[in-house]
Every structure is written in structure tokens, then in C-alpha cells.
Amino acid sequence: MVLLSAGPGDLELLTLKAVRALQQAEVLLLDELVDPGIVELAPQARVVRVGKRGGCRSTPQAFICRLMRRYALQGLRVVRVKGGEALMFGRAGEEIAFLREAGVPVRIINGVSAAFAAAAALGVSLTHRQHCHGVSFVTAHTADHGEPDWAALARSGTTLAIYMGMGRLERIARALLVHLPGDTPAAVVQAASRQDEQARATTLAGLLALPAAGEGLPGVILIGGALGEAAALAGRAGEPEPEVRAAG
């Protein structure tokens, strides 16, 4: 049984190990946010779509786990394809524990997480040593519907990479404005690495005024001094501060 990270969207970001696993797959359990073209890399596999998307009707996690167990115990080569990096804010931990309890060995194939693809879209380093000493990966969508400790995160001095927060953008910005200056650099990148990519550089206060763009597209919110490099790079090139940029 393989848990495969499909990356943020661009199939060219797949690892060679991922491609080999896809070519050998007999059953493909495919996440909603994965580029559908990935099935072309698994020509002999039965494709089962087990979509999950925030705010939409989704395949129950328990059902996905039972499917993985059923096919694996039949002796089939099963590849569970997950968007982004499988071990970052998905249900990989639950799936691994379920499969191991069932006696199913699990192999994990890593991939590019959305935060790194977002940084590449902006042309910045998340850990620029002149601006911060690390990066904090945060989910805005917790299992108990609680809030992260925004005060502690603000004090950390790290770049904040916030996943699953597009539907709570204003709420997140207001929570952080209690602890950080309004001119703290920030950015929102949606559909990172895909043809419909949209990247917007702004400030923490500016997040409150961002117009709706790419509604329904998955996105990452980045906050911290390192994000100031996006505007600085554009300024040195004689361009206005970036607002919306579509790839392709």
C-alpha cells in the first residue's frame, strides 16, 4: 500500500519514485484536488475517486480507509493519491494507523507541499535569514473547530504558512492584527503551480481588503517579513507591487 504525494498541482513536480509507483498501480484512490491528468500515468489502474474539498460534500474518511484495506488485503498494488505533501495537514496519520492495525504495510512517497509552491510563485524564501529564523506550518481548520494560538505564533518570529484558511481569511487577519503590525508583509497564493495560479502580495492589514479572487480555489496564506521580498523584487524590476498574477 502506497500513500503518494501528488504535489500542489503541476504534474511535472511529481518525483520519479511517484511516477514509478503510479505506473505499477492496480488501484488508484484519487483525491479531489489532484490534477485529473495523473491517471494517464497509471494506465493499468482502476481509478476510484474519493474526493475531499473544504465546504463541499466529501467522501467519508472511514469509507476511504475501508476501501484501502479491502483492496490491499486482496493483494492488489494500491496507491492512495493525496494532494500536496501527504504528511502535511491531510488524514495520512489516520490512514497509516488504520492500515497498520489491519496488518497492511504502508510505504510513503513524499512530494512538494503547497506552501513551497506558493513561495516559488512569489519568488521568495520562506526562511530568508535576514527576516526570520524559521517557518511555522499552521492549519486554520482544526478537528475540534478551535483556533490556533495566534499570539504564540506571532511571537515566534517565523514565517506563517497557513493552510485551509481561505474561508476564514478576514478572521485570521483580525486575530493576528492584535499581535502584529498592520504593515507586516503577507501574501495569498491560490492554485499554486497550476495554470490558474493566482498570487497576491499585500500586508496583514491589506488582507482585510483583498477582493474575492479565485473563489473555490485552494490557497495558502503566507505572513511574515520574508514576504516583503516579493514586493521588493517587483519594485527593483520597475514593476508595481504585485496584486494578482495568473500563471500560464
LOSE-890332 format. One line per field, with one value per residue: residue in three letters; x, z, y of N, C-alpha, C in turn. Coordinates in steps of 0.05 Angstrom, whole numbers, plus 5000, padded with zeros to 4 digits. Last residue first. Example, Ala and Ser with C-alpha at 12.3 -4.5 7.8 and 13.67 -1.06 7.14 Angstrom:
REM residues 2
residu <- [SER	ALA]
n_u <- [5257	5264]
n_w <- [5142	5156]
n_v <- [4955	4886]
ca_u <- [5273	5246]
ca_w <- [5143	5156]
ca_v <- [4979	4910]
c_u <- [5258	5264]
c_w <- [5157	5156]
c_v <- [5001	4934]
***
This chain:
REM residues 248
residu <- [GLY	ALA	ALA	ARG	VAL	GLU	PRO	GLU	PRO	GLU	GLY	ALA	ARG	GLY	ALA	LEU	ALA	ALA	ALA	GLU	GLY	LEU	ALA	GLY	GLY	ILE	LEU	ILE	VAL	GLY	PRO	LEU	GLY	GLU	GLY	ALA	ALA	PRO	LEU	ALA	LEU	LEU	GLY	ALA	LEU	THR	THR	ALA	ARG	ALA	GLN	GLU	ASP	GLN	ARG	SER	ALA	ALA	GLN	VAL	VAL	ALA	ALA	PRO	THR	ASP	GLY	PRO	LEU	HIS	VAL	LEU	LEU	ALA	ARG	ALA	ILE	ARG	GLU	LEU	ARG	GLY	MET	GLY	MET	TYR	ILE	ALA	LEU	THR	THR	GLY	SER	ARG	ALA	LEU	ALA	ALA	TRP	ASP	PRO	GLU	GLY	HIS	ASP	ALA	THR	HIS	ALA	THR	VAL	PHE	SER	VAL	GLY	HIS	CYS	HIS	GLN	ARG	HIS	THR	LEU	SER	VAL	GLY	LEU	ALA	ALA	ALA	ALA	ALA	PHE	ALA	ALA	SER	VAL	GLY	ASN	ILE	ILE	ARG	VAL	PRO	VAL	GLY	ALA	GLU	ARG	LEU	PHE	ALA	ILE	GLU	GLU	GLY	ALA	ARG	GLY	PHE	MET	LEU	ALA	GLU	GLY	GLY	LYS	VAL	ARG	VAL	VAL	ARG	LEU	GLY	GLN	LEU	ALA	TYR	ARG	ARG	MET	LEU	ARG	CYS	ILE	PHE	ALA	GLN	PRO	THR	SER	ARG	CYS	GLY	GLY	ARG	LYS	GLY	VAL	ARG	VAL	VAL	ARG	ALA	GLN	PRO	ALA	LEU	GLU	VAL	ILE	GLY	PRO	ASP	VAL	LEU	GLU	ASP	LEU	LEU	LEU	VAL	GLU	ALA	GLN	GLN	LEU	ALA	ARG	VAL	ALA	LYS	LEU	THR	LEU	LEU	GLU	LEU	ASP	GLY	PRO	GLY	ALA	SER	LEU	LEU	VAL	MET]
n_u <- [5009	4982	4965	4967	4950	4992	5059	5076	5099	5169	5223	5249	5246	5192	5194	5226	5191	5148	5177	5200	5161	5162	5194	5160	5093	5050	5008	4959	4940	4882	4838	4783	4737	4753	4792	4779	4753	4803	4827	4824	4851	4902	4925	4946	4989	4996	5013	5010	4979	4971	4941	4938	4919	4958	4993	5025	4971	4918	4936	4967	4975	5018	5050	5087	5058	5029	5003	5041	5008	4966	4919	4925	4909	4853	4846	4864	4825	4779	4790	4795	4768	4772	4827	4855	4887	4949	4997	5057	5093	5161	5172	5167	5131	5090	5050	5042	5020	4973	4945	4938	4881	4816	4773	4749	4774	4808	4819	4840	4886	4949	5015	5083	5131	5201	5256	5276	5275	5305	5352	5342	5282	5246	5218	5239	5202	5169	5116	5120	5150	5112	5076	5106	5109	5056	5042	5098	5118	5124	5140	5108	5108	5077	5053	5023	4968	4944	4908	4941	4960	4913	4905	4953	4948	4902	4916	4958	4933	4897	4937	4980	5027	5038	5033	5034	4984	4934	4946	4928	4944	4950	4959	4962	4925	4910	4867	4884	4879	4823	4809	4839	4816	4763	4768	4784	4739	4702	4723	4717	4668	4676	4637	4610	4650	4685	4743	4739	4755	4740	4758	4752	4790	4811	4853	4911	4943	4964	4980	4985	4934	4919	4933	4894	4871	4909	4875	4833	4808	4848	4838	4867	4878	4904	4952	5013	5059	5057	5059	5112	5139	5123	5148	5201	5206	5154	5119	5119	5089	5038	5018	4997	5027	5035	5020	5045	5016	5021	5012	5017]
n_w <- [4668	4728	4747	4800	4832	4854	4865	4856	4788	4768	4768	4795	4846	4855	4857	4902	4941	4942	4961	5009	5047	5066	5111	5152	5143	5117	5070	5056	5001	4971	4921	4896	4910	4873	4851	4895	4926	4947	5011	5059	5096	5079	5095	5144	5124	5053	4993	4932	4904	4851	4822	4772	4731	4723	4786	4827	4871	4880	4909	4959	4991	5039	5075	5122	5168	5178	5226	5273	5315	5349	5325	5275	5280	5277	5227	5194	5207	5187	5132	5119	5119	5071	5070	5100	5090	5122	5127	5149	5175	5193	5263	5312	5352	5363	5331	5357	5405	5385	5362	5368	5326	5350	5336	5313	5322	5278	5246	5200	5193	5208	5194	5200	5206	5196	5217	5228	5184	5153	5134	5117	5095	5091	5044	4992	4931	4886	4886	4872	4914	4954	4935	4939	4995	5009	4987	4981	4940	4972	4988	4997	5041	5050	5098	5107	5144	5191	5212	5235	5189	5172	5214	5212	5160	5166	5205	5177	5131	5122	5122	5139	5107	5083	5028	4999	4947	4950	4944	4926	4942	4907	4912	4882	4918	4957	4985	5021	4989	4985	5040	5056	5023	5041	5094	5085	5061	5103	5139	5111	5060	5009	5017	4997	5016	5050	5019	4992	4970	4932	4909	4854	4830	4774	4763	4721	4677	4673	4704	4680	4673	4721	4723	4706	4749	4803	4865	4897	4910	4905	4887	4887	4841	4832	4811	4793	4765	4754	4806	4820	4783	4801	4852	4837	4813	4837	4805	4778	4733	4749	4792	4845	4891	4901	4911	4949	4966	5001	4981	5000]
n_v <- [5618	5649	5713	5755	5814	5849	5873	5940	5952	5947	5950	5912	5930	5916	5860	5854	5876	5841	5796	5810	5807	5756	5758	5775	5746	5697	5667	5621	5583	5550	5525	5562	5589	5646	5680	5732	5788	5836	5850	5875	5845	5845	5892	5879	5849	5865	5830	5794	5740	5696	5641	5591	5560	5522	5513	5532	5544	5560	5623	5658	5718	5750	5803	5843	5886	5931	5923	5883	5833	5823	5835	5814	5761	5767	5790	5747	5707	5732	5736	5681	5634	5608	5599	5562	5518	5539	5587	5599	5651	5656	5672	5695	5680	5714	5693	5645	5663	5687	5644	5583	5566	5549	5491	5448	5401	5398	5462	5500	5526	5500	5520	5519	5568	5574	5616	5665	5723	5759	5741	5690	5666	5623	5625	5665	5680	5680	5666	5613	5593	5597	5558	5512	5511	5504	5453	5408	5356	5291	5221	5162	5108	5045	5000	4936	4918	4904	4939	4975	4999	5026	5063	5093	5116	5147	5184	5210	5231	5270	5330	5362	5329	5281	5289	5351	5355	5302	5232	5169	5106	5050	4980	4922	4871	4835	4845	4881	4928	4933	4940	4985	5025	5023	5040	5093	5114	5110	5146	5195	5203	5249	5310	5371	5428	5453	5427	5363	5299	5240	5191	5151	5101	5067	5013	5019	5021	5073	5122	5169	5185	5206	5258	5292	5315	5337	5333	5345	5295	5234	5167	5108	5059	4995	4982	5015	5025	5079	5099	5088	5120	5171	5172	5172	5221	5266	5319	5366	5359	5369	5418	5410	5402	5329	5278	5228	5166	5110	5043	4976]
ca_u <- [5001	5003	4955	4982	4940	4967	5040	5073	5083	5141	5208	5246	5272	5200	5179	5235	5217	5144	5161	5217	5167	5143	5205	5178	5119	5052	5035	4964	4958	4902	4854	4810	4736	4736	4796	4792	4749	4778	4832	4813	4822	4887	4914	4921	4970	5004	5000	5026	4975	4988	4937	4951	4901	4953	4974	5038	5000	4924	4916	4972	4957	5011	5033	5083	5072	5045	4987	5035	5028	4992	4920	4929	4937	4865	4839	4878	4853	4781	4786	4817	4770	4745	4815	4845	4859	4934	4971	5045	5070	5141	5175	5187	5152	5115	5060	5052	5045	4992	4955	4947	4909	4833	4786	4739	4754	4788	4825	4817	4864	4923	4992	5061	5111	5174	5242	5293	5263	5278	5351	5356	5303	5264	5202	5246	5214	5198	5123	5103	5162	5136	5067	5098	5134	5070	5032	5075	5120	5121	5137	5124	5101	5101	5049	5047	4976	4966	4897	4925	4978	4925	4884	4946	4971	4902	4894	4963	4952	4889	4917	4952	5022	5042	5014	5051	5006	4945	4937	4940	4927	4963	4941	4980	4929	4937	4863	4883	4905	4839	4797	4843	4845	4770	4758	4802	4765	4698	4721	4744	4674	4675	4662	4604	4635	4659	4731	4744	4750	4744	4750	4754	4767	4811	4825	4898	4930	4947	4973	5010	4948	4911	4952	4912	4859	4905	4897	4849	4794	4837	4846	4847	4885	4881	4929	4988	5055	5058	5035	5090	5142	5116	5118	5191	5209	5181	5119	5132	5118	5047	5034	4980	5007	5044	5018	5041	5032	5010	5028	5000]
ca_w <- [4641	4712	4738	4778	4823	4866	4853	4875	4811	4765	4756	4766	4833	4854	4836	4877	4936	4933	4936	4986	5036	5044	5086	5139	5156	5133	5080	5066	5024	4974	4945	4891	4908	4893	4851	4871	4921	4933	4986	5036	5101	5075	5068	5144	5142	5081	5006	4954	4912	4873	4828	4795	4742	4702	4766	4807	4866	4858	4904	4933	4987	5011	5073	5095	5165	5154	5202	5259	5295	5358	5353	5278	5280	5301	5250	5194	5212	5215	5148	5114	5144	5080	5051	5114	5094	5103	5138	5125	5179	5171	5239	5294	5344	5378	5325	5330	5405	5400	5344	5387	5334	5337	5353	5305	5342	5281	5265	5202	5204	5195	5211	5183	5221	5184	5213	5235	5203	5161	5143	5143	5089	5114	5069	5010	4957	4883	4893	4855	4887	4956	4937	4913	4979	5018	4975	4995	4945	4949	4994	4977	5037	5040	5084	5107	5117	5182	5195	5253	5205	5156	5207	5236	5167	5147	5210	5203	5129	5140	5110	5143	5116	5112	5042	5013	4963	4940	4961	4916	4952	4911	4916	4886	4895	4944	4962	5030	4997	4961	5023	5069	5022	5013	5088	5100	5046	5078	5146	5116	5088	5015	5013	5005	4997	5045	5041	4986	4994	4935	4937	4863	4848	4787	4767	4747	4683	4652	4716	4689	4649	4715	4735	4685	4739	4774	4848	4888	4894	4919	4878	4902	4847	4842	4801	4809	4775	4732	4791	4835	4782	4774	4849	4853	4796	4838	4816	4804	4730	4749	4768	4821	4891	4899	4883	4949	4947	5004	4979	5000]
ca_v <- [5609	5634	5687	5745	5789	5845	5853	5919	5959	5939	5972	5907	5932	5944	5873	5844	5888	5869	5794	5806	5833	5761	5747	5794	5749	5722	5670	5648	5585	5571	5521	5551	5560	5634	5651	5723	5760	5829	5836	5889	5852	5820	5891	5895	5836	5867	5852	5804	5768	5704	5670	5602	5581	5542	5505	5515	5546	5542	5602	5644	5696	5742	5779	5832	5860	5931	5920	5908	5841	5817	5841	5843	5767	5754	5805	5772	5703	5725	5761	5700	5648	5615	5618	5586	5514	5522	5579	5587	5634	5659	5655	5706	5661	5718	5720	5644	5648	5703	5665	5603	5564	5568	5511	5474	5409	5377	5441	5482	5542	5495	5522	5509	5552	5575	5591	5642	5704	5766	5769	5693	5685	5625	5625	5644	5687	5684	5694	5631	5594	5613	5586	5521	5515	5527	5478	5419	5385	5309	5249	5176	5136	5060	5025	4953	4926	4888	4917	4959	4983	5005	5044	5078	5099	5125	5166	5197	5210	5249	5312	5371	5356	5282	5271	5332	5367	5328	5255	5193	5127	5075	5003	4945	4889	4831	4828	4854	4918	4927	4919	4959	5019	5016	5012	5074	5113	5094	5118	5184	5199	5220	5295	5343	5412	5465	5442	5391	5316	5269	5193	5179	5106	5093	5020	5021	4995	5063	5096	5156	5177	5178	5239	5281	5290	5340	5323	5367	5315	5258	5194	5122	5087	5011	4968	5014	4998	5061	5102	5076	5091	5162	5174	5150	5197	5253	5292	5366	5358	5341	5414	5411	5423	5357	5287	5257	5181	5137	5067	5000]
c_u <- [4996	4991	4977	4972	4957	4956	5014	5052	5083	5126	5179	5230	5270	5226	5187	5221	5228	5170	5156	5201	5185	5148	5188	5190	5138	5080	5038	4992	4961	4918	4876	4824	4763	4734	4778	4796	4762	4777	4805	4816	4809	4857	4898	4908	4944	4983	5012	5013	4992	4984	4953	4946	4912	4936	4971	5019	5009	4954	4924	4951	4963	4990	5028	5066	5067	5063	5004	5019	5021	5015	4949	4929	4943	4895	4851	4871	4869	4810	4790	4814	4790	4745	4787	4831	4846	4904	4955	5019	5059	5118	5155	5191	5173	5138	5087	5064	5058	5019	4976	4961	4916	4862	4803	4751	4743	4766	4802	4824	4839	4902	4967	5036	5089	5156	5215	5278	5282	5266	5324	5357	5316	5288	5220	5230	5222	5211	5153	5110	5146	5150	5091	5089	5128	5095	5046	5067	5095	5124	5134	5119	5120	5092	5075	5042	5001	4975	4919	4913	4963	4944	4896	4925	4964	4925	4895	4941	4957	4908	4908	4931	4992	5036	5015	5032	5025	4966	4950	4928	4940	4942	4957	4963	4949	4942	4889	4876	4905	4867	4815	4833	4851	4799	4765	4794	4783	4723	4718	4743	4701	4683	4658	4628	4629	4641	4705	4729	4757	4738	4754	4742	4771	4786	4825	4868	4914	4933	4954	5005	4975	4924	4944	4932	4876	4894	4890	4873	4813	4825	4832	4854	4862	4892	4903	4967	5028	5053	5034	5064	5120	5118	5109	5160	5198	5182	5148	5131	5133	5077	5046	4995	4989	5021	5028	5042	5024	5027	5011	5018]
c_w <- [4624	4686	4722	4771	4799	4858	4868	4865	4831	4790	4753	4753	4803	4840	4833	4854	4909	4925	4925	4960	5012	5032	5062	5113	5140	5146	5093	5078	5031	5000	4947	4918	4903	4889	4871	4873	4895	4929	4972	5010	5077	5079	5063	5116	5142	5098	5034	4966	4936	4879	4853	4798	4767	4712	4745	4784	4847	4851	4879	4931	4959	5012	5044	5096	5138	5151	5177	5233	5282	5339	5363	5307	5284	5303	5276	5219	5214	5224	5178	5132	5142	5106	5060	5095	5108	5110	5116	5134	5152	5177	5217	5269	5325	5368	5339	5323	5378	5400	5359	5371	5354	5344	5336	5323	5337	5301	5269	5220	5208	5209	5195	5201	5202	5201	5199	5232	5208	5183	5154	5152	5115	5108	5094	5036	4972	4909	4890	4861	4869	4929	4939	4913	4950	5002	4984	4983	4958	4958	4968	4980	5017	5033	5076	5089	5118	5154	5185	5238	5224	5172	5192	5230	5191	5153	5192	5210	5155	5140	5131	5128	5116	5123	5072	5031	4974	4959	4950	4931	4945	4919	4921	4887	4903	4921	4947	5008	5006	4968	5000	5051	5034	5011	5060	5094	5059	5062	5122	5123	5092	5044	5019	4998	5009	5026	5033	5008	4987	4963	4946	4891	4859	4804	4783	4745	4709	4658	4697	4702	4656	4690	4728	4697	4718	4762	4819	4871	4882	4899	4893	4901	4862	4850	4810	4794	4789	4740	4767	4820	4797	4772	4822	4851	4811	4819	4816	4818	4756	4744	4768	4796	4866	4896	4880	4921	4948	4988	4984	5000]
c_v <- [5632	5626	5674	5717	5780	5818	5851	5899	5935	5948	5966	5929	5927	5948	5902	5857	5879	5882	5822	5805	5832	5789	5752	5784	5767	5723	5697	5649	5614	5569	5542	5547	5547	5604	5637	5693	5753	5798	5830	5874	5863	5826	5865	5894	5852	5853	5855	5829	5775	5733	5676	5632	5594	5565	5528	5507	5524	5543	5586	5622	5684	5720	5773	5806	5849	5906	5920	5904	5867	5826	5839	5851	5797	5761	5794	5789	5729	5720	5755	5724	5671	5631	5626	5606	5538	5523	5564	5574	5625	5641	5664	5690	5673	5700	5725	5672	5648	5689	5682	5625	5586	5562	5529	5496	5437	5385	5422	5459	5525	5513	5514	5507	5545	5558	5596	5616	5681	5748	5777	5722	5694	5643	5629	5647	5662	5692	5700	5660	5613	5615	5605	5550	5523	5533	5503	5446	5394	5338	5266	5206	5148	5088	5037	4977	4944	4894	4899	4935	4965	4987	5021	5057	5081	5105	5142	5177	5195	5226	5292	5355	5362	5310	5274	5315	5346	5339	5280	5217	5154	5096	5028	4970	4911	4850	4823	4834	4889	4917	4912	4936	4991	5009	5004	5045	5092	5092	5100	5154	5185	5217	5265	5326	5384	5450	5455	5407	5344	5280	5223	5182	5134	5096	5046	5026	4995	5037	5081	5129	5163	5168	5210	5260	5277	5314	5328	5359	5336	5278	5216	5152	5100	5039	4981	4997	4994	5032	5082	5077	5077	5132	5163	5149	5172	5229	5281	5339	5359	5339	5385	5405	5424	5377	5316	5267	5211	5155	5092	5025]
***
